[in-house]
């Protein structure tokens, strides 16, 4: 008896070894393309910062001013990441369940969410641009640089949210290689365009923003072409009939909590920025610079987290709870090894790295000290990030939101305030405050995830159906 058309469609989505056999080969297959693509993006971030610093290496307001936009960028990426995670989780669980109806409606339903928020943020962003930048604590030259960069990069917001839907579908299917290619295309083009717009056209920080808009838009266009060439087995038909409130609700239930978690992070970063700039403006430049470079350590964790979400989503929806638990363990082991290795490299090379971005000794000293204090403590992030992936993959995102609120609002910010203003530790207070929050949350996350996985196996807890 021949298999039906829809059954073949689902079979095409299933990655070999996803539901049986050794976990590590599948985990690597999904992780490596994402990690490679993310490293390319980081290379862009570093190169972008490098070109901006070359405008005037003796003027810290160029790097510091554009760096002050980071919390706003985190806010936008929070919404984009919420859409990616929401669609990823839904598609992965639908594949595990063989739910054809959800798979057919995922794209159009997600696009409504992305387009709505993209247009709303674009309009509000321009209406209140100066007020928003002032809220970040910018003034004088820092305000000028930040505002120039912000106004020219804002058109990228709806593009990012639009592309997030297609990225989520590809990740949910396990087609990470196409996500990687889109990242590489955007990064390479950005690196080429940066010096042209910044120096040749003499647009300075405005040019850096324009180069980012054009290159990332090209990456999104490539992602669309993947669907046009039918490389994905989920077809985008651009039909209003495929917009489904139930499907939108499922995406939003996961995506909202993920976005809310990152928005909490963004707001706390804005608050911490104000503390840092109050301590020393040069410390703000160093803090922004180190935050970008430290992404070298976080990239493997995020890449493994993305792979874990897809694997947990598909396996837990198929009822393979022992395998789901092993996926989480394997993910933590791999991420911890990568963090320790990269932290050691960063510890050794920190001064060499930061000396290429600033000629101001105090900026370099701040950045080097920050990296050497915090680098090895990022191992705590492996538990939190991968724990979040497990919750999202099983359709239970609320614990991830609680943990984010606990870490950033209940622990990090109060600890920093006490250490900086009561004990007068200045930047050491900021760094040690972050360690206190991150380590405490990691312990709580470890206990919570293990308990939830045991409850899944015993039947006390259920995977949320699509």
DONU-936764 format. One line per field, with one value per residue (C-alpha): chain; x, y, z; residue in one letter; residue number from 1. Coordinates in steps of 0.1 Angstrom, whole numbers. Layout:
N
chaine A,...;
xx X,...;
yy Y,...;
zz Z,...;
residu A,...;
num NUM,...;
//
This chain:
466
chaine A,A,A,A,A,A,A,A,A,A,A,A,A,A,A,A,A,A,A,A,A,A,A,A,A,A,A,A,A,A,A,A,A,A,A,A,A,A,A,A,A,A,A,A,A,A,A,A,A,A,A,A,A,A,A,A,A,A,A,A,A,A,A,A,A,A,A,A,A,A,A,A,A,A,A,A,A,A,A,A,A,A,A,A,A,A,A,A,A,A,A,A,A,A,A,A,A,A,A,A,A,A,A,A,A,A,A,A,A,A,A,A,A,A,A,A,A,A,A,A,A,A,A,A,A,A,A,A,A,A,A,A,A,A,A,A,A,A,A,A,A,A,A,A,A,A,A,A,A,A,A,A,A,A,A,A,A,A,A,A,A,A,A,A,A,A,A,A,A,A,A,A,A,A,A,A,A,A,A,A,A,A,A,A,A,A,A,A,A,A,A,A,A,A,A,A,A,A,A,A,A,A,A,A,A,A,A,A,A,A,A,A,A,A,A,A,A,A,A,A,A,A,A,A,A,A,A,A,A,A,A,A,A,A,A,A,A,A,A,A,A,A,A,A,A,A,A,A,A,A,A,A,A,A,A,A,A,A,A,A,A,A,A,A,A,A,A,A,A,A,A,A,A,A,A,A,A,A,A,A,A,A,A,A,A,A,A,A,A,A,A,A,A,A,A,A,A,A,A,A,A,A,A,A,A,A,A,A,A,A,A,A,A,A,A,A,A,A,A,A,A,A,A,A,A,A,A,A,A,A,A,A,A,A,A,A,A,A,A,A,A,A,A,A,A,A,A,A,A,A,A,A,A,A,A,A,A,A,A,A,A,A,A,A,A,A,A,A,A,A,A,A,A,A,A,A,A,A,A,A,A,A,A,A,A,A,A,A,A,A,A,A,A,A,A,A,A,A,A,A,A,A,A,A,A,A,A,A,A,A,A,A,A,A,A,A,A,A,A,A,A,A,A,A,A,A,A,A,A,A,A,A,A,A,A,A,A,A,A,A,A,A,A,A,A,A,A,A,A,A,A,A,A,A,A,A,A,A,A,A,A,A,A,A,A,A;
xx 0,14,20,-1,12,12,28,57,59,65,89,109,112,125,163,181,189,166,145,169,206,234,225,259,261,226,234,266,248,224,248,278,260,244,277,296,269,269,307,304,279,303,331,309,301,338,347,319,332,368,358,338,368,390,369,388,406,411,374,356,322,321,324,307,278,269,274,247,222,229,200,176,191,185,149,144,162,141,110,127,141,106,92,120,117,79,78,107,90,57,72,94,65,42,68,70,32,28,4,0,-26,-2,27,6,-4,28,44,15,3,38,42,12,29,62,48,26,53,78,57,46,82,94,67,72,109,110,84,103,139,156,136,145,182,182,166,198,218,234,245,267,288,275,240,250,267,240,212,230,234,199,180,198,195,159,145,161,137,107,131,145,110,98,128,125,95,113,144,121,106,140,153,122,128,165,176,203,226,203,202,240,242,219,241,273,259,248,281,304,284,285,322,326,301,313,345,327,299,319,350,345,311,322,289,307,284,254,273,279,241,232,257,241,206,215,235,210,181,201,204,166,161,183,162,130,147,152,114,109,133,113,143,120,91,69,56,47,15,9,-27,-49,-68,-36,-37,-50,-57,-50,-16,-8,-17,6,35,28,25,61,74,59,76,109,106,96,127,149,130,137,174,172,157,182,211,197,197,232,244,233,252,283,283,278,309,330,323,354,341,309,330,349,317,301,333,338,301,306,338,326,300,328,321,283,280,285,260,233,240,237,206,190,198,186,153,147,157,137,107,106,115,93,63,70,70,107,113,146,161,149,167,199,198,198,228,248,241,253,285,293,286,306,337,335,330,360,382,372,373,409,418,401,418,452,446,424,449,460,424,413,444,432,400,412,444,431,448,420,394,417,423,386,378,407,397,361,368,393,369,337,349,350,318,299,298,268,250,251,227,203,203,199,173,153,156,141,112,105,109,83,59,64,81,69,97,122,105,106,143,151,132,149,184,182,157,157,194,217,204,201,235,251,234,246,282,286,268,270,305,318,334,327,331,341,306,291,311,307,270,266,284,261,229,242,255,225,201,221,217,179,176,195,171,140,148,158,125,105,121,115,78,75,87,64,34,29,38,27,42,19,3,3;
yy 0,34,60,91,125,140,110,113,150,142,114,139,162,135,137,104,93,119,94,65,57,79,114,131,128,144,170,179,179,205,225,230,249,272,277,284,309,326,329,346,370,377,383,410,425,426,440,465,477,478,500,523,526,536,567,582,558,587,595,568,583,564,529,539,558,530,505,522,510,474,472,484,458,432,443,438,405,395,398,381,354,349,344,320,300,300,287,263,247,244,229,205,192,191,169,147,144,142,171,181,209,229,224,238,269,277,302,325,325,335,362,381,383,394,420,436,441,452,480,491,493,512,539,542,541,572,591,589,585,611,603,566,573,597,570,549,576,592,628,652,634,600,612,623,591,569,589,588,551,544,564,546,511,513,502,468,460,449,429,410,401,391,368,353,333,315,309,293,269,258,253,233,210,207,224,245,246,271,293,292,302,332,343,340,359,388,388,388,415,436,433,445,474,488,505,518,534,545,560,561,577,595,585,574,556,563,542,514,513,514,486,464,471,462,431,416,423,403,374,374,374,343,326,333,318,285,282,293,265,241,231,231,206,233,254,290,296,332,324,344,311,297,324,305,321,287,284,321,314,284,304,333,312,301,332,357,342,340,376,387,369,388,421,417,413,444,465,453,460,495,500,485,508,538,525,519,553,569,551,562,569,551,521,523,521,491,474,477,465,435,425,421,402,379,366,343,323,324,313,276,277,293,270,239,254,257,221,209,227,210,176,179,192,163,135,146,150,114,102,94,109,90,102,137,137,123,151,177,160,157,193,206,185,198,234,233,219,247,274,263,261,295,312,301,315,348,350,347,369,396,424,417,417,449,468,466,485,514,534,546,525,528,515,485,478,479,455,431,429,423,394,378,380,369,345,312,321,319,281,289,301,266,253,282,285,247,244,271,251,220,239,255,223,205,235,248,282,298,284,301,334,330,321,352,375,359,363,398,416,398,389,408,443,444,427,453,482,470,462,495,520,504,487,512,485,505,482,453,456,453,422,404,413,395,364,362,363,339,313,312,310,281,260,266,259,226,214,226,210,176,176,185,157,132,142,139,103,95,111,138,164,164,178,205,193,214;
zz 0,-11,15,13,2,37,53,28,36,73,65,45,75,98,101,101,137,152,171,175,177,191,201,196,158,154,180,161,128,140,161,138,110,135,154,122,110,145,144,111,126,155,131,115,149,158,123,125,159,145,115,138,161,132,126,155,179,204,206,227,218,185,200,232,216,191,219,239,213,224,249,221,198,225,226,189,189,218,197,167,189,204,169,159,191,189,153,159,189,171,139,159,180,150,132,163,164,126,128,91,97,119,95,66,85,104,79,72,108,120,93,107,141,126,102,129,154,127,114,150,162,131,136,173,170,148,167,200,188,209,241,237,233,263,284,278,295,264,264,245,218,230,222,187,178,192,175,141,143,156,129,101,115,125,90,96,124,103,80,110,124,89,84,119,108,81,103,129,103,91,126,136,106,115,83,100,70,52,83,84,47,53,82,61,32,54,73,42,25,57,60,24,27,60,48,17,36,66,49,11,14,46,64,96,120,97,71,95,101,64,56,83,69,33,42,66,42,16,41,46,8,6,32,12,-18,1,3,-33,-44,-22,-1,28,29,45,16,19,-1,9,14,39,45,61,88,118,152,169,153,161,197,198,184,207,238,234,217,241,271,252,241,276,290,266,271,308,300,277,305,330,306,301,339,342,314,334,365,344,326,361,373,343,306,296,315,294,262,276,288,254,237,260,257,219,222,249,224,212,244,241,205,211,239,218,188,210,227,192,184,218,213,180,192,225,206,182,206,235,212,200,237,239,274,283,250,257,291,275,248,276,294,261,253,287,284,250,258,291,272,246,272,292,261,247,281,285,250,259,292,276,245,261,261,225,213,230,221,185,193,214,221,254,281,306,282,274,311,319,290,298,335,327,304,327,357,338,311,331,350,317,323,345,313,298,324,321,283,276,304,286,254,272,286,252,233,255,252,288,283,316,338,314,320,357,357,335,359,389,374,360,383,416,417,392,395,434,438,415,433,467,456,436,459,494,492,466,444,412,381,403,418,384,375,408,408,375,388,419,398,371,394,417,387,372,404,405,367,371,398,380,346,361,381,350,329,356,357,320,322,351,334,360,333,297,265,253,221,189;
residu X,X,X,X,X,X,X,X,X,X,X,X,X,X,X,X,X,X,X,X,X,X,X,X,X,X,X,X,X,X,X,X,X,X,X,X,X,X,X,X,X,X,X,X,X,X,X,X,X,X,X,X,X,X,X,X,X,X,X,X,X,X,X,X,X,X,X,X,X,X,X,X,X,X,X,X,X,X,X,X,X,X,X,X,X,X,X,X,X,X,X,X,X,X,X,X,X,X,X,X,X,X,X,X,X,X,X,X,X,X,X,X,X,X,X,X,X,X,X,X,X,X,X,X,X,X,X,X,X,X,X,X,X,X,X,X,X,X,X,X,X,X,X,X,X,X,X,X,X,X,X,X,X,X,X,X,X,X,X,X,X,X,X,X,X,X,X,X,X,X,X,X,X,X,X,X,X,X,X,X,X,X,X,X,X,X,X,X,X,X,X,X,X,X,X,X,X,X,X,X,X,X,X,X,X,X,X,X,X,X,X,X,X,X,X,X,X,X,X,X,X,X,X,X,X,X,X,X,X,X,X,X,X,X,X,X,X,X,X,X,X,X,X,X,X,X,X,X,X,X,X,X,X,X,X,X,X,X,X,X,X,X,X,X,X,X,X,X,X,X,X,X,X,X,X,X,X,X,X,X,X,X,X,X,X,X,X,X,X,X,X,X,X,X,X,X,X,X,X,X,X,X,X,X,X,X,X,X,X,X,X,X,X,X,X,X,X,X,X,X,X,X,X,X,X,X,X,X,X,X,X,X,X,X,X,X,X,X,X,X,X,X,X,X,X,X,X,X,X,X,X,X,X,X,X,X,X,X,X,X,X,X,X,X,X,X,X,X,X,X,X,X,X,X,X,X,X,X,X,X,X,X,X,X,X,X,X,X,X,X,X,X,X,X,X,X,X,X,X,X,X,X,X,X,X,X,X,X,X,X,X,X,X,X,X,X,X,X,X,X,X,X,X,X,X,X,X,X,X,X,X,X,X,X,X,X,X,X,X,X,X,X,X,X,X,X,X,X,X,X,X,X,X,X,X,X,X,X,X,X,X,X,X,X,X,X;
num 1,2,3,4,5,6,7,8,9,10,11,12,13,14,15,16,17,18,19,20,21,22,23,24,25,26,27,28,29,30,31,32,33,34,35,36,37,38,39,40,41,42,43,44,45,46,47,48,49,50,51,52,53,54,55,56,57,58,59,60,61,62,63,64,65,66,67,68,69,70,71,72,73,74,75,76,77,78,79,80,81,82,83,84,85,86,87,88,89,90,91,92,93,94,95,96,97,98,99,100,101,102,103,104,105,106,107,108,109,110,111,112,113,114,115,116,117,118,119,120,121,122,123,124,125,126,127,128,129,130,131,132,133,134,135,136,137,138,139,140,141,142,143,144,145,146,147,148,149,150,151,152,153,154,155,156,157,158,159,160,161,162,163,164,165,166,167,168,169,170,171,172,173,174,175,176,177,178,179,180,181,182,183,184,185,186,187,188,189,190,191,192,193,194,195,196,197,198,199,200,201,202,203,204,205,206,207,208,209,210,211,212,213,214,215,216,217,218,219,220,221,222,223,224,225,226,227,228,229,230,231,232,233,234,235,236,237,238,239,240,241,242,243,244,245,246,247,248,249,250,251,252,253,254,255,256,257,258,259,260,261,262,263,264,265,266,267,268,269,270,271,272,273,274,275,276,277,278,279,280,281,282,283,284,285,286,287,288,289,290,291,292,293,294,295,296,297,298,299,300,301,302,303,304,305,306,307,308,309,310,311,312,313,314,315,316,317,318,319,320,321,322,323,324,325,326,327,328,329,330,331,332,333,334,335,336,337,338,339,340,341,342,343,344,345,346,347,348,349,350,351,352,353,354,355,356,357,358,359,360,361,362,363,364,365,366,367,368,369,370,371,372,373,374,375,376,377,378,379,380,381,382,383,384,385,386,387,388,389,390,391,392,393,394,395,396,397,398,399,400,401,402,403,404,405,406,407,408,409,410,411,412,413,414,415,416,417,418,419,420,421,422,423,424,425,426,427,428,429,430,431,432,433,434,435,436,437,438,439,440,441,442,443,444,445,446,447,448,449,450,451,452,453,454,455,456,457,458,459,460,461,462,463,464,465,466;
//
